[in-house]
Amino acid sequence: MVTAAAPAPRSSRTVTYPSEFVVTLVALIATIVVVHALYVSWIIPNGDELVATEQARMKADKDYVPERSFYLTINAPEQEIEIIHFIWALLILGYKAVLIRRERKLLERELIHVPEGIKVLPEDAKDYSRQLEAVPAEEKGSLVVRALQRTLDRFASTRSIRDSAETSKAVCDSEADRLDSGLAMIRYIAWAIPAIGFIGTVRHIGDALLQAHKAVTGDISGVTSGLGIAFNATFVALLLTLILMFFLHQLQQAQEQFVHDTDHWIDQHLIRHMQVR
Protein backbone atom coordinates (compact mmCIF):
# COMPACT_ATOMS: atom_id res chain seq x y z
CA MET A 1 0.00 0.00 0.00
CA VAL A 2 1.10 3.58 -0.68
CA THR A 3 1.04 6.00 2.21
CA ALA A 4 0.13 9.64 1.82
CA ALA A 5 2.87 11.50 0.06
CA ALA A 6 4.53 14.40 1.73
CA PRO A 7 4.24 17.39 -0.63
CA ALA A 8 7.54 18.39 -2.14
CA PRO A 9 8.70 21.79 -0.91
CA ARG A 10 8.51 24.46 -3.58
CA SER A 11 10.68 27.49 -3.77
CA SER A 12 8.89 30.81 -3.54
CA ARG A 13 10.95 32.04 -6.47
CA THR A 14 11.51 29.92 -9.56
CA VAL A 15 14.74 30.52 -11.47
CA THR A 16 14.57 29.77 -15.17
CA TYR A 17 17.93 29.18 -16.78
CA PRO A 18 18.47 30.05 -20.46
CA SER A 19 19.66 27.46 -22.96
CA GLU A 20 23.36 26.71 -23.21
CA PHE A 21 23.49 28.06 -26.78
CA VAL A 22 22.15 31.45 -25.67
CA VAL A 23 24.55 31.57 -22.74
CA THR A 24 27.50 30.60 -24.97
CA LEU A 25 26.64 33.25 -27.58
CA VAL A 26 26.02 36.02 -25.06
CA ALA A 27 29.19 35.14 -23.16
CA LEU A 28 31.25 35.31 -26.36
CA ILE A 29 29.83 38.69 -27.40
CA ALA A 30 30.24 40.18 -23.92
CA THR A 31 33.81 38.87 -23.63
CA ILE A 32 34.82 40.31 -27.02
CA VAL A 33 33.34 43.73 -26.19
CA VAL A 34 34.88 43.98 -22.71
CA VAL A 35 38.33 42.63 -23.56
CA HIS A 36 38.67 44.68 -26.75
CA ALA A 37 37.58 47.82 -24.90
CA LEU A 38 40.28 47.20 -22.28
CA TYR A 39 42.88 46.72 -24.99
CA VAL A 40 41.93 49.87 -26.88
CA SER A 41 41.67 52.11 -23.81
CA TRP A 42 44.37 50.71 -21.54
CA ILE A 43 46.68 47.91 -22.71
CA ILE A 44 47.58 49.04 -26.25
CA PRO A 45 48.42 52.67 -25.34
CA ASN A 46 50.58 51.62 -22.39
CA GLY A 47 52.16 48.79 -24.36
CA ASP A 48 53.07 50.97 -27.34
CA GLU A 49 54.54 53.58 -25.04
CA LEU A 50 56.70 50.98 -23.30
CA VAL A 51 57.85 49.51 -26.62
CA ALA A 52 58.94 52.93 -27.86
CA THR A 53 60.74 53.63 -24.58
CA GLU A 54 62.56 50.27 -24.58
CA GLN A 55 63.63 50.63 -28.22
CA ALA A 56 64.98 54.12 -27.52
CA ARG A 57 67.00 52.84 -24.59
CA MET A 58 68.37 49.93 -26.60
CA LYS A 59 69.53 52.31 -29.35
CA ALA A 60 71.16 54.61 -26.81
CA ASP A 61 72.80 51.79 -24.83
CA LYS A 62 73.76 48.57 -26.62
CA ASP A 63 74.26 46.82 -23.28
CA TYR A 64 70.77 47.65 -22.05
CA VAL A 65 68.61 44.62 -21.26
CA PRO A 66 64.88 45.31 -21.64
CA GLU A 67 62.70 44.37 -18.66
CA ARG A 68 59.71 42.05 -18.97
CA SER A 69 56.47 43.97 -18.52
CA PHE A 70 52.86 42.88 -18.22
CA TYR A 71 51.84 45.28 -20.97
CA LEU A 72 54.57 44.07 -23.30
CA THR A 73 53.67 40.44 -22.64
CA ILE A 74 50.03 40.75 -23.70
CA ASN A 75 50.25 43.69 -26.13
CA ALA A 76 49.56 41.84 -29.40
CA PRO A 77 46.44 40.77 -31.33
CA GLU A 78 47.17 37.08 -30.69
CA GLN A 79 47.30 37.57 -26.94
CA GLU A 80 44.02 39.48 -27.07
CA ILE A 81 42.36 36.61 -28.94
CA GLU A 82 43.82 34.10 -26.46
CA ILE A 83 42.44 36.04 -23.50
CA ILE A 84 39.02 36.29 -25.16
CA HIS A 85 38.93 32.52 -25.69
CA PHE A 86 40.12 31.91 -22.11
CA ILE A 87 37.49 34.12 -20.47
CA TRP A 88 34.79 32.76 -22.78
CA ALA A 89 35.67 29.20 -21.76
CA LEU A 90 35.62 30.12 -18.06
CA LEU A 91 32.14 31.63 -18.43
CA ILE A 92 30.87 28.44 -20.10
CA LEU A 93 32.47 26.31 -17.38
CA GLY A 94 30.89 28.51 -14.72
CA TYR A 95 27.43 28.16 -16.25
CA LYS A 96 27.76 24.37 -16.46
CA ALA A 97 28.90 24.29 -12.83
CA VAL A 98 25.81 26.28 -11.82
CA LEU A 99 23.56 23.79 -13.63
CA ILE A 100 25.22 20.85 -11.88
CA ARG A 101 24.86 22.54 -8.50
CA ARG A 102 21.21 23.26 -9.25
CA GLU A 103 20.45 19.61 -10.05
CA ARG A 104 22.48 18.35 -7.10
CA LYS A 105 20.19 20.31 -4.77
CA LEU A 106 17.32 18.08 -5.90
CA LEU A 107 19.06 15.14 -4.24
CA GLU A 108 18.48 16.89 -0.91
CA ARG A 109 14.70 16.82 -1.43
CA GLU A 110 12.23 14.02 -0.91
CA LEU A 111 10.99 13.77 -4.47
CA ILE A 112 9.13 10.53 -3.68
CA HIS A 113 8.06 9.55 -0.18
CA VAL A 114 8.70 5.89 0.64
CA PRO A 115 8.60 5.38 4.43
CA GLU A 116 11.08 2.97 5.94
CA GLY A 117 9.67 -0.55 6.04
CA ILE A 118 7.18 0.08 3.22
CA LYS A 119 7.65 -2.00 0.08
CA VAL A 120 7.01 -0.65 -3.41
CA LEU A 121 5.04 -3.12 -5.51
CA PRO A 122 4.63 -2.96 -9.31
CA GLU A 123 0.98 -1.99 -8.77
CA ASP A 124 2.13 1.04 -6.75
CA ALA A 125 4.50 2.41 -9.40
CA LYS A 126 1.89 4.65 -10.99
CA ASP A 127 0.92 6.09 -7.63
CA TYR A 128 4.55 7.00 -6.91
CA SER A 129 4.86 8.46 -10.40
CA ARG A 130 2.11 10.90 -9.51
CA GLN A 131 4.32 12.25 -6.74
CA LEU A 132 6.76 13.39 -9.42
CA GLU A 133 3.99 15.44 -11.03
CA ALA A 134 4.29 17.88 -8.10
CA VAL A 135 7.80 18.76 -9.26
CA PRO A 136 7.94 22.18 -10.98
CA ALA A 137 7.99 22.00 -14.78
CA GLU A 138 11.51 23.42 -15.06
CA GLU A 139 12.85 20.63 -12.83
CA LYS A 140 11.19 17.71 -14.62
CA GLY A 141 14.04 17.59 -17.11
CA SER A 142 16.62 17.02 -14.38
CA LEU A 143 18.49 13.74 -14.22
CA VAL A 144 17.07 12.46 -10.95
CA VAL A 145 13.44 13.11 -11.96
CA ARG A 146 13.88 11.50 -15.38
CA ALA A 147 15.66 8.50 -13.89
CA LEU A 148 12.98 8.04 -11.22
CA GLN A 149 10.19 8.24 -13.80
CA ARG A 150 11.87 5.77 -16.16
CA THR A 151 12.62 3.38 -13.30
CA LEU A 152 9.03 3.40 -12.05
CA ASP A 153 7.65 2.94 -15.57
CA ARG A 154 9.99 0.01 -16.14
CA PHE A 155 9.03 -1.57 -12.83
CA ALA A 156 5.33 -1.27 -13.64
CA SER A 157 5.69 -2.82 -17.09
CA THR A 158 8.22 -5.61 -16.42
CA ARG A 159 7.64 -6.28 -12.70
CA SER A 160 11.39 -6.88 -12.49
CA ILE A 161 13.60 -5.19 -9.89
CA ARG A 162 16.71 -6.05 -11.89
CA ASP A 163 15.36 -4.45 -15.06
CA SER A 164 14.37 -1.37 -13.07
CA ALA A 165 17.86 -1.03 -11.60
CA GLU A 166 19.41 -1.43 -15.04
CA THR A 167 17.08 1.25 -16.41
CA SER A 168 18.16 3.68 -13.72
CA LYS A 169 21.82 2.98 -14.44
CA ALA A 170 21.26 3.32 -18.21
CA VAL A 171 19.68 6.76 -17.76
CA CYS A 172 22.60 7.86 -15.57
CA ASP A 173 25.15 6.51 -18.03
CA SER A 174 23.41 8.30 -20.87
CA GLU A 175 23.49 11.54 -18.90
CA ALA A 176 27.19 11.06 -18.18
CA ASP A 177 27.85 10.74 -21.91
CA ARG A 178 25.76 13.83 -22.62
CA LEU A 179 27.59 15.90 -20.03
CA ASP A 180 30.94 14.74 -21.38
CA SER A 181 30.00 15.61 -24.98
CA GLY A 182 28.85 19.02 -23.74
CA LEU A 183 32.48 19.82 -22.91
CA ALA A 184 33.51 19.54 -26.57
CA MET A 185 33.55 23.32 -27.02
CA ILE A 186 35.78 23.75 -23.96
CA ARG A 187 38.18 21.11 -25.27
CA TYR A 188 38.27 22.90 -28.62
CA ILE A 189 39.10 26.20 -26.92
CA ALA A 190 41.81 24.50 -24.85
CA TRP A 191 43.32 23.31 -28.14
CA ALA A 192 42.77 26.61 -29.97
CA ILE A 193 44.55 28.83 -27.44
CA PRO A 194 48.01 27.21 -27.90
CA ALA A 195 47.42 27.11 -31.67
CA ILE A 196 46.78 30.87 -31.68
CA GLY A 197 49.93 31.33 -29.61
CA PHE A 198 52.03 29.41 -32.12
CA ILE A 199 50.54 31.46 -34.97
CA GLY A 200 51.54 34.64 -33.14
CA THR A 201 55.03 33.29 -32.58
CA VAL A 202 55.50 32.46 -36.26
CA ARG A 203 54.11 35.84 -37.35
CA HIS A 204 56.36 37.86 -35.06
CA ILE A 205 59.43 35.78 -35.95
CA GLY A 206 58.71 36.64 -39.58
CA ASP A 207 58.47 40.33 -38.63
CA ALA A 208 61.77 40.07 -36.77
CA LEU A 209 63.50 38.51 -39.77
CA LEU A 210 62.38 41.45 -41.90
CA GLN A 211 64.60 43.58 -39.68
CA ALA A 212 67.64 41.35 -40.26
CA HIS A 213 69.18 43.76 -42.75
CA LYS A 214 69.43 46.36 -39.97
CA ALA A 215 71.30 43.89 -37.76
CA VAL A 216 74.09 43.81 -40.37
CA THR A 217 74.68 47.51 -39.73
CA GLY A 218 74.75 46.90 -35.97
CA ASP A 219 71.14 47.84 -35.11
CA ILE A 220 69.67 44.68 -33.57
CA SER A 221 66.89 46.40 -31.64
CA GLY A 222 64.26 45.52 -34.23
CA VAL A 223 65.23 41.83 -34.31
CA THR A 224 65.40 41.39 -30.54
CA SER A 225 62.14 43.27 -30.01
CA GLY A 226 60.36 41.13 -32.60
CA LEU A 227 61.68 37.89 -31.13
CA GLY A 228 60.65 38.94 -27.62
CA ILE A 229 57.09 39.67 -28.74
CA ALA A 230 57.02 36.40 -30.71
CA PHE A 231 57.68 34.16 -27.75
CA ASN A 232 55.30 36.14 -25.52
CA ALA A 233 52.40 34.85 -27.63
CA THR A 234 53.26 31.21 -26.87
CA PHE A 235 54.05 32.00 -23.23
CA VAL A 236 50.64 33.56 -22.61
CA ALA A 237 48.87 30.76 -24.53
CA LEU A 238 50.48 27.95 -22.55
CA LEU A 239 49.87 29.71 -19.24
CA LEU A 240 46.16 30.25 -19.98
CA THR A 241 45.79 26.65 -21.20
CA LEU A 242 47.24 25.28 -17.95
CA ILE A 243 44.72 27.26 -15.92
CA LEU A 244 41.82 26.36 -18.22
CA MET A 245 42.59 22.64 -18.14
CA PHE A 246 42.61 22.70 -14.33
CA PHE A 247 39.08 24.12 -14.19
CA LEU A 248 37.96 21.75 -16.96
CA HIS A 249 39.09 18.71 -14.98
CA GLN A 250 37.42 20.07 -11.85
CA LEU A 251 34.12 20.36 -13.71
CA GLN A 252 34.50 16.88 -15.20
CA GLN A 253 35.05 15.45 -11.73
CA ALA A 254 31.99 17.31 -10.40
CA GLN A 255 29.83 15.98 -13.24
CA GLU A 256 30.98 12.38 -12.79
CA GLN A 257 30.42 12.58 -9.04
CA PHE A 258 26.95 14.05 -9.56
CA VAL A 259 25.90 11.22 -11.88
CA HIS A 260 27.28 8.61 -9.46
CA ASP A 261 25.48 10.23 -6.50
CA THR A 262 22.21 10.34 -8.45
CA ASP A 263 22.41 6.62 -9.26
CA HIS A 264 23.15 5.89 -5.59
CA TRP A 265 20.28 8.16 -4.44
CA ILE A 266 17.75 6.28 -6.60
CA ASP A 267 19.03 2.97 -5.31
CA GLN A 268 18.67 4.06 -1.68
CA HIS A 269 15.34 5.89 -1.99
CA LEU A 270 13.49 3.64 -4.40
CA ILE A 271 15.07 0.44 -5.72
CA ARG A 272 15.90 -1.06 -2.32
CA HIS A 273 12.23 -0.68 -1.35
CA MET A 274 10.97 -2.58 -4.40
CA GLN A 275 9.41 -5.97 -3.99
CA VAL A 276 7.64 -8.40 -6.32
CA ARG A 277 4.99 -10.73 -4.95
N, C-alpha and C positions, 0 to 999 in steps of 0.2 A: 504494500500500500504506500501511497505517496502522501507525506505530511504536507501541511500548509507551507507554502514557500515564503521565506522572508523576502520582502521586496528589496530589490537591489537599490542601494543608495544612489541618488542622482545628484550631479553637481548643479548648483544654482546657475552656473554660467557654463555654457557649452562652447568649446573652442573648436572652430572648424579650420583645419589645416589645408592650405592650397596644394594642388598637385605638384609633384616633383619637377615636372617640366616647367611650370610657371616659376617655381622657386629658382631653378637653375638659370632660366633666362633672365629673370630680374636680378639675380645675384651677379651674373656676368655683366649686364649693363651698368649696374651700380658700381661694380669694381672698376670697370674701364673709366667711368666718369670721374670717380674719386681719385684713382691713382694718376690718371693723366693730368688732372687739375693740380695735384701736388707736384708733379714733375714740371709742369709749365711755370707754376708760380714760385716754386721753392728749390727743387733739386737741380734743374737745368741751369738757372742763373748762377747759383752758388758753385756748381760743378764747372761751368765754363770759366768763371772767374778764377777758380783754383788752377785750372789747366793753364790758363794764360800766365798766372803768377809763377807756376812751377817751370814752365818753358822759359820764361824770362830769367829765372835764377839759374837754370841749366846753361843757358847761353852765356851768362855773365861769369859763372863758375863751373868749369868742366868737372871739378871734383864733387860737385853738389849731388847729394843723393835725395831724390824726391821722397816725401813721406806719404805713406798710405792714408787716404782719407775716405770717410764714408761716402761723401759726395762723388769722389772720383771713382769709387768702386761700383756705384750703381748708376752713374751718369752715362747711359747709353740706351738706345732703343731696345736692344735685346734684353737688358736687365729690367726695363720697364715691362716688357711683355712677360718675362719670367715672374715678376712680382704679381702681375695681374692674374696669371694662371694659378699662382700659389694661393692668393687670397680667395680666388673663386673656388678652388678645391676645398679650402678650409670652410667656407660658407656652406658648401654642399655637405661636407662631413658633419658640420654642426647641425644642419637640418635633419639629416638621417639619425643622428644621435638623439635629437629631440623626439623623433617618431618612435624610436626604440624605447625611450624612457616613458613615453606616453602609454605604449602598449604594455610595458612591464607593470605599470600601476594597476592594470586590470587583474593581475595575478594576486593582488592584495584584497580583491573584492570577492564576495561570495556570489558568483554568477549563477550557480545552481546550488540549491540547499538540499544536501543529503545528510541527515543526522547520523551520528555514529550508531552503528548497530542496525541501521535500516538497509535492506538489500534492494538494489535496482533490478527489476525484472524487465524482460523485453516488452511486456504490456505497458510498463510505466514510462517507456522512452519518450512517447509523445507528450506525456504530461510534463516531463522534465524539459522537453524542448520548448514548451510554452513559457518556461521561466526565462529563456533566452530572449523571448519577444519583448521583455521589459527593458532590454539593453537599448540605449539610445541608438538611433539609426547610424550615426557617424562612427559608432564603435562596433557595429555588426561585421565590419570587414576586417576586424583585428584577428590575429592568428588564433588566440585562445577561443574566441567565440566560434570561428569557423571550424576549428578542430573539434570542439564540443558538439556542435550541430552535426557534423559528419559522423562522429563516433556514435551518437545517439541514433541517428538514422540507420547506420549500419547494424547496430545492435537490434533495432526493431525489425529489420528485414531479414537478417541471417540468424538471429538468436544465438550468436556465437561470440563469446568474450574474446577469444583469440583474434577473430576477424576485426572486432571493434578496436582492439589494441593496435593491430597492424594498420588500421585506417588512421588512427590518431598519429602514429609514427609517420605514416606516408604524408599526411598533411604537413607535419612539422619538417620533414625532409624536403618537401617541395618548397616550403617557405624559406628554408635555409639556402636552397639553390637560387631562389628569386632574390634574396637579399645579397647573395654573393654576386650575381649578375648585375645587380644595381650599382655595384662599385666599379663597373667597367669604365665609366667616364673618369673616375678618380685615377684609375690605373693608367689611362691614356695620358692624363695631365702629368702624372709622375714620370711618364716616359718622355713627354713633350718638353718638359722644362730643361732637362740636360741636353736634348737635341737642339733647342733654341740657343743654349749656351755654347755649344760647339759651333753652330752657325755664326754666332757673334765672334767667336775666337778666330775662325777662318776669315771672316770679313775684315777684322781689324789687323790680322797678320798681313793680308793683302794690302791694306792701306799703309802699313808700316814699310812694306817692301817698295812701295811707290816712292818712299823717301830715301831709298838706298843711295841714289845718286848724290844726295847731300852729304851722306856719311863719308863719301870719298874725299870730300873737301874738308872733312873734320867736324861737320855739324851732325851729330848723332842724336840730337834731341828729338827730332821727328820720329826716328826709328824706335828709340827706347819708349817714347810716349805711346806710340801705337801698339807696341808689344805689351806694355803694361795694361792698357785698356783691353787688349785681346784676351788676356788670361783672366781678367776680372769677370768677364761674361761667364766663363766656365766655373770659376770660383763661386759666384753667386748662385748659379744653377745647381751645383752639387750640394751646396749648403741648404738651399730651400728644399731640395728633394729629400735630403736626410730627415728634415723636420716633418715634411709631408708624409713620408712613409711611416714614421713613428705614429702619427695620429691615425693613419689608415689602418695599421695593425691593431691599434687600440679599439677602433670601431669594429673591425672584424671580430675581435675577441668578444666584444659586448654583444654583437649579433648572434654569434654561436652560443654564447652562454644563455641568451634570452630564449632561443629556440629550445635548448636543452631543458631549461627551467619550465618552459611551457609544457613540454612533453611529460615532465615529472609531475607538474601540477595536475594535469588531467588524469594521470595514473592514480594520484593520491586522492583526488576529490571525486572521481567518477568510476574509473575502471575497477578499482579494488572493491567497490561496493556492488559490482554487477554479480548477478547470480541467475542461473538458468535452472528451471524446475526439471 
